């Protein structure tokens, strides 16, 4: 990451590693930076939405997922849109 801080795949991997290791604040920060640098990185919206849901940050999860759904619709990725819509629909 240090050599190329805008590497979306690397930042996504780092965010996932932080989330999987329990460092949720670092994961949140990495997902936020990922989506700020690459607003079309659909997996970021989905995984960040899942993380926020697990943290009971439902308003943020809904907003993140809805943004991801809108991006997926705009770029024509129906599979990602459908997965994020299912997750959004499951949030109480």
PyMOL Python script that loads the backbone (N, CA, C, O; Angstrom):
from pymol import cmd

cmd.read_pdbstr("""\
ATOM      1  N   UNK A   1       0.817  -1.201   0.000  1.00  0.00           N
ATOM      2  CA  UNK A   1       0.000   0.000   0.000  1.00  0.00           C
ATOM      3  C   UNK A   1       0.854   1.255   0.000  1.00  0.00           C
ATOM      4  O   UNK A   1       0.488   2.255  -0.616  1.00  0.00           O
ATOM      5  N   UNK A   2       1.977   1.210   0.680  1.00  0.00           N
ATOM      6  CA  UNK A   2       2.803   2.410   0.763  1.00  0.00           C
ATOM      7  C   UNK A   2       3.301   2.847  -0.607  1.00  0.00           C
ATOM      8  O   UNK A   2       3.389   4.043  -0.883  1.00  0.00           O
ATOM      9  N   UNK A   3       3.627   1.887  -1.467  1.00  0.00           N
ATOM     10  CA  UNK A   3       4.143   2.224  -2.791  1.00  0.00           C
ATOM     11  C   UNK A   3       3.058   2.795  -3.693  1.00  0.00           C
ATOM     12  O   UNK A   3       3.338   3.647  -4.536  1.00  0.00           O
ATOM     13  N   UNK A   4       1.834   2.339  -3.523  1.00  0.00           N
ATOM     14  CA  UNK A   4       0.735   2.812  -4.359  1.00  0.00           C
ATOM     15  C   UNK A   4      -0.529   2.939  -3.505  1.00  0.00           C
ATOM     16  O   UNK A   4      -1.366   2.037  -3.507  1.00  0.00           O
ATOM     17  N   UNK A   5      -0.673   4.048  -2.777  1.00  0.00           N
ATOM     18  CA  UNK A   5      -1.782   4.185  -1.840  1.00  0.00           C
ATOM     19  C   UNK A   5      -3.163   4.212  -2.493  1.00  0.00           C
ATOM     20  O   UNK A   5      -4.165   4.049  -1.798  1.00  0.00           O
ATOM     21  N   UNK A   6      -3.241   4.413  -3.799  1.00  0.00           N
ATOM     22  CA  UNK A   6      -4.540   4.424  -4.473  1.00  0.00           C
ATOM     23  C   UNK A   6      -4.840   3.101  -5.171  1.00  0.00           C
ATOM     24  O   UNK A   6      -5.753   3.029  -5.994  1.00  0.00           O
ATOM     25  N   UNK A   7      -4.085   2.060  -4.851  1.00  0.00           N
ATOM     26  CA  UNK A   7      -4.313   0.729  -5.395  1.00  0.00           C
ATOM     27  C   UNK A   7      -5.588   0.158  -4.760  1.00  0.00           C
ATOM     28  O   UNK A   7      -5.581  -0.251  -3.599  1.00  0.00           O
ATOM     29  N   UNK A   8      -6.663   0.137  -5.522  1.00  0.00           N
ATOM     30  CA  UNK A   8      -7.956  -0.269  -4.987  1.00  0.00           C
ATOM     31  C   UNK A   8      -7.966  -1.715  -4.512  1.00  0.00           C
ATOM     32  O   UNK A   8      -8.512  -2.013  -3.450  1.00  0.00           O
ATOM     33  N   UNK A   9      -7.377  -2.606  -5.278  1.00  0.00           N
ATOM     34  CA  UNK A   9      -7.373  -4.007  -4.896  1.00  0.00           C
ATOM     35  C   UNK A   9      -6.602  -4.202  -3.593  1.00  0.00           C
ATOM     36  O   UNK A   9      -7.039  -4.942  -2.711  1.00  0.00           O
ATOM     37  N   UNK A  10      -5.453  -3.536  -3.477  1.00  0.00           N
ATOM     38  CA  UNK A  10      -4.659  -3.630  -2.261  1.00  0.00           C
ATOM     39  C   UNK A  10      -5.388  -3.052  -1.056  1.00  0.00           C
ATOM     40  O   UNK A  10      -5.365  -3.634   0.029  1.00  0.00           O
ATOM     41  N   UNK A  11      -6.029  -1.911  -1.246  1.00  0.00           N
ATOM     42  CA  UNK A  11      -6.770  -1.284  -0.147  1.00  0.00           C
ATOM     43  C   UNK A  11      -7.956  -2.155   0.261  1.00  0.00           C
ATOM     44  O   UNK A  11      -8.252  -2.287   1.448  1.00  0.00           O
ATOM     45  N   UNK A  12      -8.635  -2.751  -0.724  1.00  0.00           N
ATOM     46  CA  UNK A  12      -9.740  -3.662  -0.425  1.00  0.00           C
ATOM     47  C   UNK A  12      -9.237  -4.847   0.394  1.00  0.00           C
ATOM     48  O   UNK A  12      -9.860  -5.229   1.385  1.00  0.00           O
ATOM     49  N   UNK A  13      -8.124  -5.422  -0.014  1.00  0.00           N
ATOM     50  CA  UNK A  13      -7.546  -6.539   0.722  1.00  0.00           C
ATOM     51  C   UNK A  13      -7.178  -6.149   2.147  1.00  0.00           C
ATOM     52  O   UNK A  13      -7.395  -6.920   3.081  1.00  0.00           O
ATOM     53  N   UNK A  14      -6.629  -4.969   2.311  1.00  0.00           N
ATOM     54  CA  UNK A  14      -6.269  -4.483   3.640  1.00  0.00           C
ATOM     55  C   UNK A  14      -7.522  -4.278   4.491  1.00  0.00           C
ATOM     56  O   UNK A  14      -7.539  -4.638   5.668  1.00  0.00           O
ATOM     57  N   UNK A  15      -8.555  -3.708   3.907  1.00  0.00           N
ATOM     58  CA  UNK A  15      -9.814  -3.511   4.636  1.00  0.00           C
ATOM     59  C   UNK A  15     -10.396  -4.846   5.090  1.00  0.00           C
ATOM     60  O   UNK A  15     -10.859  -4.978   6.223  1.00  0.00           O
ATOM     61  N   UNK A  16     -10.368  -5.833   4.199  1.00  0.00           N
ATOM     62  CA  UNK A  16     -10.895  -7.156   4.537  1.00  0.00           C
ATOM     63  C   UNK A  16     -10.060  -7.811   5.632  1.00  0.00           C
ATOM     64  O   UNK A  16     -10.611  -8.427   6.544  1.00  0.00           O
ATOM     65  N   UNK A  17      -8.745  -7.685   5.550  1.00  0.00           N
ATOM     66  CA  UNK A  17      -7.871  -8.262   6.570  1.00  0.00           C
ATOM     67  C   UNK A  17      -8.132  -7.615   7.926  1.00  0.00           C
ATOM     68  O   UNK A  17      -8.201  -8.306   8.942  1.00  0.00           O
ATOM     69  N   UNK A  18      -8.276  -6.306   7.944  1.00  0.00           N
ATOM     70  CA  UNK A  18      -8.589  -5.610   9.199  1.00  0.00           C
ATOM     71  C   UNK A  18      -9.919  -6.102   9.760  1.00  0.00           C
ATOM     72  O   UNK A  18     -10.026  -6.375  10.955  1.00  0.00           O
ATOM     73  N   UNK A  19     -10.916  -6.215   8.918  1.00  0.00           N
ATOM     74  CA  UNK A  19     -12.237  -6.677   9.361  1.00  0.00           C
ATOM     75  C   UNK A  19     -12.156  -8.096   9.897  1.00  0.00           C
ATOM     76  O   UNK A  19     -12.723  -8.399  10.947  1.00  0.00           O
ATOM     77  N   UNK A  20     -11.456  -8.968   9.181  1.00  0.00           N
ATOM     78  CA  UNK A  20     -11.359 -10.370   9.585  1.00  0.00           C
ATOM     79  C   UNK A  20     -10.545 -10.567  10.856  1.00  0.00           C
ATOM     80  O   UNK A  20     -10.745 -11.546  11.576  1.00  0.00           O
ATOM     81  N   UNK A  21      -9.633  -9.648  11.137  1.00  0.00           N
ATOM     82  CA  UNK A  21      -8.807  -9.767  12.343  1.00  0.00           C
ATOM     83  C   UNK A  21      -9.427  -9.053  13.538  1.00  0.00           C
ATOM     84  O   UNK A  21      -8.876  -9.087  14.639  1.00  0.00           O
ATOM     85  N   UNK A  22     -10.575  -8.406  13.322  1.00  0.00           N
ATOM     86  CA  UNK A  22     -11.261  -7.747  14.424  1.00  0.00           C
ATOM     87  C   UNK A  22     -10.906  -6.289  14.627  1.00  0.00           C
ATOM     88  O   UNK A  22     -11.392  -5.666  15.572  1.00  0.00           O
ATOM     89  N   UNK A  23     -10.077  -5.731  13.772  1.00  0.00           N
ATOM     90  CA  UNK A  23      -9.722  -4.312  13.878  1.00  0.00           C
ATOM     91  C   UNK A  23     -10.735  -3.510  13.056  1.00  0.00           C
ATOM     92  O   UNK A  23     -10.441  -3.025  11.964  1.00  0.00           O
ATOM     93  N   UNK A  24     -11.938  -3.391  13.625  1.00  0.00           N
ATOM     94  CA  UNK A  24     -13.043  -2.835  12.846  1.00  0.00           C
ATOM     95  C   UNK A  24     -12.864  -1.352  12.527  1.00  0.00           C
ATOM     96  O   UNK A  24     -13.276  -0.896  11.461  1.00  0.00           O
ATOM     97  N   UNK A  25     -12.259  -0.602  13.430  1.00  0.00           N
ATOM     98  CA  UNK A  25     -12.077   0.826  13.129  1.00  0.00           C
ATOM     99  C   UNK A  25     -11.103   1.019  11.968  1.00  0.00           C
ATOM    100  O   UNK A  25     -11.303   1.897  11.129  1.00  0.00           O
ATOM    101  N   UNK A  26     -10.059   0.209  11.919  1.00  0.00           N
ATOM    102  CA  UNK A  26      -9.139   0.277  10.778  1.00  0.00           C
ATOM    103  C   UNK A  26      -9.849  -0.169   9.508  1.00  0.00           C
ATOM    104  O   UNK A  26      -9.636   0.409   8.442  1.00  0.00           O
ATOM    105  N   UNK A  27     -10.693  -1.195   9.614  1.00  0.00           N
ATOM    106  CA  UNK A  27     -11.445  -1.666   8.450  1.00  0.00           C
ATOM    107  C   UNK A  27     -12.367  -0.574   7.928  1.00  0.00           C
ATOM    108  O   UNK A  27     -12.437  -0.333   6.723  1.00  0.00           O
ATOM    109  N   UNK A  28     -13.069   0.079   8.836  1.00  0.00           N
ATOM    110  CA  UNK A  28     -13.962   1.172   8.451  1.00  0.00           C
ATOM    111  C   UNK A  28     -13.173   2.251   7.716  1.00  0.00           C
ATOM    112  O   UNK A  28     -13.589   2.732   6.662  1.00  0.00           O
ATOM    113  N   UNK A  29     -12.040   2.621   8.281  1.00  0.00           N
ATOM    114  CA  UNK A  29     -11.203   3.651   7.671  1.00  0.00           C
ATOM    115  C   UNK A  29     -10.730   3.235   6.278  1.00  0.00           C
ATOM    116  O   UNK A  29     -10.754   4.039   5.346  1.00  0.00           O
ATOM    117  N   UNK A  30     -10.303   1.985   6.137  1.00  0.00           N
ATOM    118  CA  UNK A  30      -9.818   1.504   4.842  1.00  0.00           C
ATOM    119  C   UNK A  30     -10.940   1.454   3.809  1.00  0.00           C
ATOM    120  O   UNK A  30     -10.737   1.838   2.658  1.00  0.00           O
ATOM    121  N   UNK A  31     -12.123   0.984   4.209  1.00  0.00           N
ATOM    122  CA  UNK A  31     -13.252   0.964   3.273  1.00  0.00           C
ATOM    123  C   UNK A  31     -13.635   2.387   2.853  1.00  0.00           C
ATOM    124  O   UNK A  31     -13.919   2.636   1.682  1.00  0.00           O
ATOM    125  N   UNK A  32     -13.641   3.307   3.801  1.00  0.00           N
ATOM    126  CA  UNK A  32     -13.981   4.687   3.461  1.00  0.00           C
ATOM    127  C   UNK A  32     -12.980   5.266   2.466  1.00  0.00           C
ATOM    128  O   UNK A  32     -13.367   5.937   1.510  1.00  0.00           O
ATOM    129  N   UNK A  33     -11.691   5.005   2.692  1.00  0.00           N
ATOM    130  CA  UNK A  33     -10.672   5.512   1.774  1.00  0.00           C
ATOM    131  C   UNK A  33     -10.792   4.845   0.407  1.00  0.00           C
ATOM    132  O   UNK A  33     -10.660   5.504  -0.624  1.00  0.00           O
ATOM    133  N   UNK A  34     -11.039   3.543   0.401  1.00  0.00           N
ATOM    134  CA  UNK A  34     -11.217   2.814  -0.855  1.00  0.00           C
ATOM    135  C   UNK A  34     -12.316   3.448  -1.698  1.00  0.00           C
ATOM    136  O   UNK A  34     -12.122   3.721  -2.882  1.00  0.00           O
ATOM    137  N   UNK A  35     -13.464   3.680  -1.083  1.00  0.00           N
ATOM    138  CA  UNK A  35     -14.603   4.204  -1.837  1.00  0.00           C
ATOM    139  C   UNK A  35     -14.427   5.679  -2.192  1.00  0.00           C
ATOM    140  O   UNK A  35     -14.992   6.149  -3.179  1.00  0.00           O
ATOM    141  N   UNK A  36     -13.654   6.404  -1.403  1.00  0.00           N
ATOM    142  CA  UNK A  36     -13.334   7.791  -1.754  1.00  0.00           C
ATOM    143  C   UNK A  36     -12.416   7.834  -2.974  1.00  0.00           C
ATOM    144  O   UNK A  36     -12.546   8.714  -3.825  1.00  0.00           O
ATOM    145  N   UNK A  37     -11.484   6.877  -3.053  1.00  0.00           N
ATOM    146  CA  UNK A  37     -10.535   6.836  -4.165  1.00  0.00           C
ATOM    147  C   UNK A  37     -11.115   6.194  -5.415  1.00  0.00           C
ATOM    148  O   UNK A  37     -10.724   6.542  -6.529  1.00  0.00           O
ATOM    149  N   UNK A  38     -12.046   5.259  -5.242  1.00  0.00           N
ATOM    150  CA  UNK A  38     -12.595   4.520  -6.381  1.00  0.00           C
ATOM    151  C   UNK A  38     -14.076   4.267  -6.126  1.00  0.00           C
ATOM    152  O   UNK A  38     -14.458   3.226  -5.592  1.00  0.00           O
ATOM    153  N   UNK A  39     -14.894   5.225  -6.514  1.00  0.00           N
ATOM    154  CA  UNK A  39     -16.334   5.176  -6.239  1.00  0.00           C
ATOM    155  C   UNK A  39     -17.060   4.074  -7.008  1.00  0.00           C
ATOM    156  O   UNK A  39     -18.242   3.841  -6.758  1.00  0.00           O
ATOM    157  N   UNK A  40     -16.394   3.394  -7.927  1.00  0.00           N
ATOM    158  CA  UNK A  40     -17.024   2.313  -8.688  1.00  0.00           C
ATOM    159  C   UNK A  40     -16.610   0.924  -8.197  1.00  0.00           C
ATOM    160  O   UNK A  40     -16.929  -0.068  -8.853  1.00  0.00           O
ATOM    161  N   UNK A  41     -15.915   0.823  -7.071  1.00  0.00           N
ATOM    162  CA  UNK A  41     -15.431  -0.463  -6.566  1.00  0.00           C
ATOM    163  C   UNK A  41     -16.573  -1.153  -5.821  1.00  0.00           C
ATOM    164  O   UNK A  41     -16.727  -0.997  -4.610  1.00  0.00           O
ATOM    165  N   UNK A  42     -17.364  -1.914  -6.567  1.00  0.00           N
ATOM    166  CA  UNK A  42     -18.609  -2.474  -6.047  1.00  0.00           C
ATOM    167  C   UNK A  42     -18.421  -3.412  -4.862  1.00  0.00           C
ATOM    168  O   UNK A  42     -19.216  -3.380  -3.923  1.00  0.00           O
ATOM    169  N   UNK A  43     -17.394  -4.238  -4.888  1.00  0.00           N
ATOM    170  CA  UNK A  43     -17.175  -5.154  -3.764  1.00  0.00           C
ATOM    171  C   UNK A  43     -16.954  -4.386  -2.470  1.00  0.00           C
ATOM    172  O   UNK A  43     -17.296  -4.871  -1.391  1.00  0.00           O
ATOM    173  N   UNK A  44     -16.393  -3.207  -2.572  1.00  0.00           N
ATOM    174  CA  UNK A  44     -16.185  -2.378  -1.390  1.00  0.00           C
ATOM    175  C   UNK A  44     -17.489  -1.988  -0.729  1.00  0.00           C
ATOM    176  O   UNK A  44     -17.602  -2.032   0.496  1.00  0.00           O
ATOM    177  N   UNK A  45     -18.480  -1.605  -1.529  1.00  0.00           N
ATOM    178  CA  UNK A  45     -19.784  -1.239  -0.963  1.00  0.00           C
ATOM    179  C   UNK A  45     -20.429  -2.443  -0.274  1.00  0.00           C
ATOM    180  O   UNK A  45     -20.977  -2.323   0.821  1.00  0.00           O
ATOM    181  N   UNK A  46     -20.355  -3.597  -0.926  1.00  0.00           N
ATOM    182  CA  UNK A  46     -20.986  -4.787  -0.383  1.00  0.00           C
ATOM    183  C   UNK A  46     -20.337  -5.206   0.941  1.00  0.00           C
ATOM    184  O   UNK A  46     -21.033  -5.421   1.933  1.00  0.00           O
ATOM    185  N   UNK A  47     -19.029  -5.319   0.956  1.00  0.00           N
ATOM    186  CA  UNK A  47     -18.331  -5.758   2.163  1.00  0.00           C
ATOM    187  C   UNK A  47     -18.407  -4.709   3.274  1.00  0.00           C
ATOM    188  O   UNK A  47     -18.535  -5.056   4.448  1.00  0.00           O
ATOM    189  N   UNK A  48     -18.331  -3.446   2.911  1.00  0.00           N
ATOM    190  CA  UNK A  48     -18.448  -2.376   3.906  1.00  0.00           C
ATOM    191  C   UNK A  48     -19.869  -2.383   4.483  1.00  0.00           C
ATOM    192  O   UNK A  48     -20.051  -2.214   5.689  1.00  0.00           O
ATOM    193  N   UNK A  49     -20.860  -2.575   3.632  1.00  0.00           N
ATOM    194  CA  UNK A  49     -22.237  -2.672   4.110  1.00  0.00           C
ATOM    195  C   UNK A  49     -22.413  -3.837   5.068  1.00  0.00           C
ATOM    196  O   UNK A  49     -23.103  -3.708   6.079  1.00  0.00           O
ATOM    197  N   UNK A  50     -21.798  -4.972   4.764  1.00  0.00           N
ATOM    198  CA  UNK A  50     -21.862  -6.125   5.669  1.00  0.00           C
ATOM    199  C   UNK A  50     -21.213  -5.803   7.014  1.00  0.00           C
ATOM    200  O   UNK A  50     -21.761  -6.121   8.069  1.00  0.00           O
ATOM    201  N   UNK A  51     -20.045  -5.171   6.963  1.00  0.00           N
ATOM    202  CA  UNK A  51     -19.349  -4.812   8.192  1.00  0.00           C
ATOM    203  C   UNK A  51     -20.193  -3.866   9.039  1.00  0.00           C
ATOM    204  O   UNK A  51     -20.345  -4.074  10.242  1.00  0.00           O
ATOM    205  N   UNK A  52     -20.733  -2.844   8.423  1.00  0.00           N
ATOM    206  CA  UNK A  52     -21.554  -1.882   9.154  1.00  0.00           C
ATOM    207  C   UNK A  52     -22.786  -2.556   9.749  1.00  0.00           C
ATOM    208  O   UNK A  52     -23.214  -2.210  10.850  1.00  0.00           O
ATOM    209  N   UNK A  53     -23.351  -3.508   9.032  1.00  0.00           N
ATOM    210  CA  UNK A  53     -24.503  -4.250   9.546  1.00  0.00           C
ATOM    211  C   UNK A  53     -24.100  -5.035  10.789  1.00  0.00           C
ATOM    212  O   UNK A  53     -24.816  -5.016  11.790  1.00  0.00           O
ATOM    213  N   UNK A  54     -22.966  -5.720  10.738  1.00  0.00           N
ATOM    214  CA  UNK A  54     -22.485  -6.478  11.900  1.00  0.00           C
ATOM    215  C   UNK A  54     -22.215  -5.574  13.099  1.00  0.00           C
ATOM    216  O   UNK A  54     -22.337  -6.003  14.246  1.00  0.00           O
ATOM    217  N   UNK A  55     -21.852  -4.332  12.831  1.00  0.00           N
ATOM    218  CA  UNK A  55     -21.567  -3.370  13.900  1.00  0.00           C
ATOM    219  C   UNK A  55     -22.830  -2.655  14.385  1.00  0.00           C
ATOM    220  O   UNK A  55     -22.753  -1.756  15.223  1.00  0.00           O
ATOM    221  N   UNK A  56     -23.982  -3.050  13.865  1.00  0.00           N
ATOM    222  CA  UNK A  56     -25.270  -2.415  14.187  1.00  0.00           C
ATOM    223  C   UNK A  56     -25.298  -0.934  13.832  1.00  0.00           C
ATOM    224  O   UNK A  56     -25.975  -0.142  14.488  1.00  0.00           O
ATOM    225  N   UNK A  57     -24.566  -0.573  12.802  1.00  0.00           N
ATOM    226  CA  UNK A  57     -24.575   0.790  12.280  1.00  0.00           C
ATOM    227  C   UNK A  57     -25.480   0.786  11.050  1.00  0.00           C
ATOM    228  O   UNK A  57     -25.044   1.023   9.923  1.00  0.00           O
ATOM    229  N   UNK A  58     -26.759   0.506  11.314  1.00  0.00           N
ATOM    230  CA  UNK A  58     -27.692   0.206  10.227  1.00  0.00           C
ATOM    231  C   UNK A  58     -27.955   1.392   9.304  1.00  0.00           C
ATOM    232  O   UNK A  58     -28.091   1.206   8.095  1.00  0.00           O
ATOM    233  N   UNK A  59     -28.029   2.584   9.838  1.00  0.00           N
ATOM    234  CA  UNK A  59     -28.262   3.742   8.966  1.00  0.00           C
ATOM    235  C   UNK A  59     -27.106   3.906   7.975  1.00  0.00           C
ATOM    236  O   UNK A  59     -27.324   4.170   6.793  1.00  0.00           O
ATOM    237  N   UNK A  60     -25.876   3.745   8.470  1.00  0.00           N
ATOM    238  CA  UNK A  60     -24.708   3.841   7.587  1.00  0.00           C
ATOM    239  C   UNK A  60     -24.680   2.679   6.596  1.00  0.00           C
ATOM    240  O   UNK A  60     -24.323   2.855   5.431  1.00  0.00           O
ATOM    241  N   UNK A  61     -25.057   1.501   7.066  1.00  0.00           N
ATOM    242  CA  UNK A  61     -25.086   0.331   6.179  1.00  0.00           C
ATOM    243  C   UNK A  61     -26.091   0.553   5.055  1.00  0.00           C
ATOM    244  O   UNK A  61     -25.792   0.292   3.889  1.00  0.00           O
ATOM    245  N   UNK A  62     -27.274   1.030   5.405  1.00  0.00           N
ATOM    246  CA  UNK A  62     -28.290   1.288   4.371  1.00  0.00           C
ATOM    247  C   UNK A  62     -27.789   2.299   3.333  1.00  0.00           C
ATOM    248  O   UNK A  62     -27.948   2.102   2.128  1.00  0.00           O
ATOM    249  N   UNK A  63     -27.184   3.380   3.823  1.00  0.00           N
ATOM    250  CA  UNK A  63     -26.685   4.421   2.912  1.00  0.00           C
ATOM    251  C   UNK A  63     -25.588   3.868   2.002  1.00  0.00           C
ATOM    252  O   UNK A  63     -25.581   4.123   0.798  1.00  0.00           O
ATOM    253  N   UNK A  64     -24.666   3.112   2.588  1.00  0.00           N
ATOM    254  CA  UNK A  64     -23.568   2.528   1.816  1.00  0.00           C
ATOM    255  C   UNK A  64     -24.101   1.577   0.753  1.00  0.00           C
ATOM    256  O   UNK A  64     -23.701   1.642  -0.410  1.00  0.00           O
ATOM    257  N   UNK A  65     -25.009   0.694   1.161  1.00  0.00           N
ATOM    258  CA  UNK A  65     -25.563  -0.274   0.213  1.00  0.00           C
ATOM    259  C   UNK A  65     -26.375   0.407  -0.875  1.00  0.00           C
ATOM    260  O   UNK A  65     -26.292   0.016  -2.039  1.00  0.00           O
ATOM    261  N   UNK A  66     -27.159   1.418  -0.521  1.00  0.00           N
ATOM    262  CA  UNK A  66     -27.947   2.113  -1.540  1.00  0.00           C
ATOM    263  C   UNK A  66     -27.040   2.808  -2.547  1.00  0.00           C
ATOM    264  O   UNK A  66     -27.323   2.808  -3.745  1.00  0.00           O
ATOM    265  N   UNK A  67     -25.958   3.395  -2.066  1.00  0.00           N
ATOM    266  CA  UNK A  67     -24.999   4.013  -2.982  1.00  0.00           C
ATOM    267  C   UNK A  67     -24.402   2.954  -3.899  1.00  0.00           C
ATOM    268  O   UNK A  67     -24.285   3.168  -5.105  1.00  0.00           O
ATOM    269  N   UNK A  68     -24.027   1.815  -3.332  1.00  0.00           N
ATOM    270  CA  UNK A  68     -23.485   0.715  -4.133  1.00  0.00           C
ATOM    271  C   UNK A  68     -24.478   0.214  -5.167  1.00  0.00           C
ATOM    272  O   UNK A  68     -24.099  -0.076  -6.301  1.00  0.00           O
ATOM    273  N   UNK A  69     -25.738   0.110  -4.788  1.00  0.00           N
ATOM    274  CA  UNK A  69     -26.792  -0.303  -5.717  1.00  0.00           C
ATOM    275  C   UNK A  69     -26.908   0.692  -6.857  1.00  0.00           C
ATOM    276  O   UNK A  69     -27.023   0.302  -8.019  1.00  0.00           O
ATOM    277  N   UNK A  70     -26.879   1.967  -6.529  1.00  0.00           N
ATOM    278  CA  UNK A  70     -26.962   3.008  -7.562  1.00  0.00           C
ATOM    279  C   UNK A  70     -25.770   2.936  -8.514  1.00  0.00           C
ATOM    280  O   UNK A  70     -25.933   3.089  -9.724  1.00  0.00           O
ATOM    281  N   UNK A  71     -24.573   2.703  -7.974  1.00  0.00           N
ATOM    282  CA  UNK A  71     -23.375   2.577  -8.808  1.00  0.00           C
ATOM    283  C   UNK A  71     -23.487   1.340  -9.696  1.00  0.00           C
ATOM    284  O   UNK A  71     -23.202   1.402 -10.892  1.00  0.00           O
ATOM    285  N   UNK A  72     -23.903   0.216  -9.109  1.00  0.00           N
ATOM    286  CA  UNK A  72     -24.043  -1.021  -9.884  1.00  0.00           C
ATOM    287  C   UNK A  72     -25.042  -0.847 -11.020  1.00  0.00           C
ATOM    288  O   UNK A  72     -24.815  -1.326 -12.130  1.00  0.00           O
ATOM    289  N   UNK A  73     -26.133  -0.170 -10.746  1.00  0.00           N
ATOM    290  CA  UNK A  73     -27.133   0.091 -11.784  1.00  0.00           C
ATOM    291  C   UNK A  73     -26.533   0.958 -12.892  1.00  0.00           C
ATOM    292  O   UNK A  73     -26.731   0.700 -14.079  1.00  0.00           O
ATOM    293  N   UNK A  74     -25.796   1.993 -12.477  1.00  0.00           N
ATOM    294  CA  UNK A  74     -25.201   2.919 -13.460  1.00  0.00           C
ATOM    295  C   UNK A  74     -24.206   2.216 -14.370  1.00  0.00           C
ATOM    296  O   UNK A  74     -24.155   2.496 -15.568  1.00  0.00           O
ATOM    297  N   UNK A  75     -23.402   1.293 -13.805  1.00  0.00           N
ATOM    298  CA  UNK A  75     -22.384   0.640 -14.639  1.00  0.00           C
ATOM    299  C   UNK A  75     -22.870  -0.682 -15.220  1.00  0.00           C
ATOM    300  O   UNK A  75     -22.134  -1.349 -15.948  1.00  0.00           O
ATOM    301  N   UNK A  76     -24.108  -1.066 -14.904  1.00  0.00           N
ATOM    302  CA  UNK A  76     -24.710  -2.241 -15.525  1.00  0.00           C
ATOM    303  C   UNK A  76     -24.313  -3.575 -14.921  1.00  0.00           C
ATOM    304  O   UNK A  76     -24.273  -4.582 -15.628  1.00  0.00           O
ATOM    305  N   UNK A  77     -24.018  -3.605 -13.621  1.00  0.00           N
ATOM    306  CA  UNK A  77     -23.661  -4.862 -12.968  1.00  0.00           C
ATOM    307  C   UNK A  77     -24.865  -5.340 -12.156  1.00  0.00           C
ATOM    308  O   UNK A  77     -25.002  -5.017 -10.976  1.00  0.00           O
ATOM    309  N   UNK A  78     -25.730  -6.112 -12.806  1.00  0.00           N
ATOM    310  CA  UNK A  78     -26.957  -6.570 -12.157  1.00  0.00           C
ATOM    311  C   UNK A  78     -26.701  -7.573 -11.047  1.00  0.00           C
ATOM    312  O   UNK A  78     -27.456  -7.622 -10.076  1.00  0.00           O
ATOM    313  N   UNK A  79     -25.652  -8.373 -11.171  1.00  0.00           N
ATOM    314  CA  UNK A  79     -25.347  -9.353 -10.128  1.00  0.00           C
ATOM    315  C   UNK A  79     -24.991  -8.640  -8.820  1.00  0.00           C
ATOM    316  O   UNK A  79     -25.550  -8.961  -7.771  1.00  0.00           O
ATOM    317  N   UNK A  80     -24.077  -7.687  -8.873  1.00  0.00           N
ATOM    318  CA  UNK A  80     -23.688  -6.942  -7.674  1.00  0.00           C
ATOM    319  C   UNK A  80     -24.881  -6.162  -7.130  1.00  0.00           C
ATOM    320  O   UNK A  80     -25.082  -6.106  -5.917  1.00  0.00           O
ATOM    321  N   UNK A  81     -25.664  -5.567  -8.006  1.00  0.00           N
ATOM    322  CA  UNK A  81     -26.848  -4.825  -7.569  1.00  0.00           C
ATOM    323  C   UNK A  81     -27.793  -5.727  -6.804  1.00  0.00           C
ATOM    324  O   UNK A  81     -28.297  -5.355  -5.744  1.00  0.00           O
ATOM    325  N   UNK A  82     -28.034  -6.920  -7.344  1.00  0.00           N
ATOM    326  CA  UNK A  82     -28.943  -7.864  -6.718  1.00  0.00           C
ATOM    327  C   UNK A  82     -28.436  -8.314  -5.343  1.00  0.00           C
ATOM    328  O   UNK A  82     -29.216  -8.395  -4.394  1.00  0.00           O
ATOM    329  N   UNK A  83     -27.151  -8.603  -5.233  1.00  0.00           N
ATOM    330  CA  UNK A  83     -26.588  -9.033  -3.948  1.00  0.00           C
ATOM    331  C   UNK A  83     -26.706  -7.930  -2.900  1.00  0.00           C
ATOM    332  O   UNK A  83     -27.070  -8.191  -1.753  1.00  0.00           O
ATOM    333  N   UNK A  84     -26.401  -6.709  -3.294  1.00  0.00           N
ATOM    334  CA  UNK A  84     -26.503  -5.605  -2.343  1.00  0.00           C
ATOM    335  C   UNK A  84     -27.958  -5.320  -1.991  1.00  0.00           C
ATOM    336  O   UNK A  84     -28.262  -4.968  -0.851  1.00  0.00           O
ATOM    337  N   UNK A  85     -28.854  -5.469  -2.955  1.00  0.00           N
ATOM    338  CA  UNK A  85     -30.276  -5.264  -2.666  1.00  0.00           C
ATOM    339  C   UNK A  85     -30.782  -6.312  -1.672  1.00  0.00           C
ATOM    340  O   UNK A  85     -31.568  -5.991  -0.781  1.00  0.00           O
ATOM    341  N   UNK A  86     -30.343  -7.540  -1.818  1.00  0.00           N
ATOM    342  CA  UNK A  86     -30.736  -8.602  -0.878  1.00  0.00           C
ATOM    343  C   UNK A  86     -30.239  -8.285   0.531  1.00  0.00           C
ATOM    344  O   UNK A  86     -30.972  -8.454   1.505  1.00  0.00           O
ATOM    345  N   UNK A  87     -29.005  -7.831   0.633  1.00  0.00           N
ATOM    346  CA  UNK A  87     -28.469  -7.472   1.939  1.00  0.00           C
ATOM    347  C   UNK A  87     -29.237  -6.280   2.514  1.00  0.00           C
ATOM    348  O   UNK A  87     -29.589  -6.280   3.694  1.00  0.00           O
ATOM    349  N   UNK A  88     -29.493  -5.281   1.698  1.00  0.00           N
ATOM    350  CA  UNK A  88     -30.247  -4.115   2.157  1.00  0.00           C
ATOM    351  C   UNK A  88     -31.635  -4.524   2.643  1.00  0.00           C
ATOM    352  O   UNK A  88     -32.099  -4.044   3.677  1.00  0.00           O
ATOM    353  N   UNK A  89     -32.291  -5.400   1.906  1.00  0.00           N
ATOM    354  CA  UNK A  89     -33.626  -5.860   2.286  1.00  0.00           C
ATOM    355  C   UNK A  89     -33.622  -6.636   3.599  1.00  0.00           C
ATOM    356  O   UNK A  89     -34.641  -6.691   4.289  1.00  0.00           O
ATOM    357  N   UNK A  90     -32.487  -7.235   3.948  1.00  0.00           N
ATOM    358  CA  UNK A  90     -32.415  -8.052   5.171  1.00  0.00           C
ATOM    359  C   UNK A  90     -32.149  -7.237   6.434  1.00  0.00           C
ATOM    360  O   UNK A  90     -32.263  -7.754   7.546  1.00  0.00           O
ATOM    361  N   UNK A  91     -31.798  -5.977   6.265  1.00  0.00           N
ATOM    362  CA  UNK A  91     -31.493  -5.128   7.426  1.00  0.00           C
ATOM    363  C   UNK A  91     -32.799  -4.687   8.079  1.00  0.00           C
ATOM    364  O   UNK A  91     -33.700  -4.166   7.421  1.00  0.00           O
ATOM    365  N   UNK A  92     -32.877  -4.907   9.378  1.00  0.00           N
ATOM    366  CA  UNK A  92     -34.098  -4.519  10.125  1.00  0.00           C
ATOM    367  C   UNK A  92     -34.216  -3.028  10.254  1.00  0.00           C
ATOM    368  O   UNK A  92     -35.174  -2.533  10.848  1.00  0.00           O
TER     369      UNK A  92
END
""", "prot")
cmd.dss("prot")
cmd.show_as("cartoon", "prot")
cmd.util.cbc("prot")
cmd.orient("prot")
